């Protein structure tokens, strides 16, 4: 990150970052998997209130990528795809252990999904994940990640 994380942060969390015309979110957690989960939660709650949404079931996927940042983008692209194709948004998710070292990385994700039509939209709906300023990396206090989502 750029050193602008909240002072003394601990555990997991996220925040929106001011950005022209798009949604930019940063997240942190003790593990890479926790950081991905926190970021997905931040992106979804940045545009939808799912507190009254009807649960429609669970969905799973595996994401394969060449780097940690690409893995993060792949999980978020799955969220956007499910919203567009199935009309569903995750109210919760479980991110499995990231496998692989150099080269291909893979992670399994389970989503608890809600019907988008029963959610309250409170912001601009994401259209795509920007590869600019995309990062997922380890640091002295755990993992941090950042994404810009085109709206």
N, C-alpha and C positions, 0 to 999 in steps of 0.2 A: 504494500500500500504506500501511500505517500506521506505517512507520518501524521495524518489527520484523524486517526482513530480516536474515539473517546478516551480521555486520560484514564488510566487505571482499569481498562476494560478487563473483564474476566468472564469465563463461561462462554456462552453463545449469544449472539445478537446481530442486529442489522440496522441499517439506516438508509434513508434516501439521500441522494446527493443532488444539489441543484444542477440541472443540465438543460440546455436549450432544446425544447420541443420533444425530448425523449425522456424515458425513465431510466435513471442510473441509480444502482443500488450497490452497497457494500455490505459484506457480512463477515463474521468471524466465529470461530469455534475451535475447540481443542483438536478436532480431527478434520481431515479433508472431507470425509463423508458428512459430518455434521455441518461443515461450512456450506456444502452444496445444498443440504436440506434447508438451512437457514436462509440461503439466498432465494431458493424457490418460494419459500413462504413469504419473503419480503416482496418479491415481484408480484405474486398473486394478490397479496393484501394491498399492494399499491394501486390496484384498479378494481378490486371486487371485495365486497363484504359477504362472506360465506356463512355468517352466523345463522341465518335462517334458511340456507339452501338445503334442498332435498338430496340426501345421499343416494347414489345410484349403484354403488358397488366398488370393487377393487380392481385395479388394472396393474399389470406388471410390464416391465420392459428391461432389456439389456442395452446398454450404450457402449459402443466401441469407439475409441478415439486414439489419436497419435500422441496427445499430450494431456496434462491435467486440465488446462484451460479449455481444450476442445471437448473434454469429457463434461465439464460444466456446461458448455454451450449445447452439447447434445441432450443433456437432461432438460434444459430449458426449452429447447426446440421440441422435445416430446410433449411438454406441457402445452405449448402453443398449438402443436398439431392436434392434440386431444381436444382442445377448446374448439378449434376450427372444424375438425372432422366429426367429432362425437358430441359436441356441445357439453363438455365436462371440464371441470377444474378440480385440482387436488385440494382437499381440505386438510389432508395430512399425507406424509410420505415417510417411507423407511428406505434409506440408502444403504445398500450392502457394502461390503468391504471392496475397496478398489483393488483390482488385481492387475498384475503386469508391472514391469519395470521400464526398461528402455524399449521404445517402440510402442506397440499396441497396449492400450490401457482399456479395461472394461469394468463396468459397474452395473449391478442389478438394482432396480428401483421398483418399489411397490407403492402405488398411489391409492388413497381412499378418495373416491371421486364424488363430486356433487354436480347436479344438473345446473348448468350455467344459466338457464332461463329462470331459475328460482333464486339466483344470487342478485344482490343489489350492486350494480356497476357504479363505482364511485370515482373512476378515472378513465383515462384513455386506454383502450384495449391494445395489448401488444400485438405486433405484426411479425416481428423477426428479432433475432438476437444479433447484435452488432459484434463483429470480431475486433473492432477498435476498442482499446482499453479493457479487454477481456483478460482476467487473470484469476488464477487459483494457485496459491503458493504458501509454503511453510515459512514461519518466522519464529522468533524467540518466544512469543506468547501463544503459539498455536498456528492455526491456518487462517488466512484472509482471502477473500475473493471479491471481485468487482465485475459488474456487467452493465452494459448499456443496452436497453431494449427499445427498438424502434416502435413507435406508436402511431 
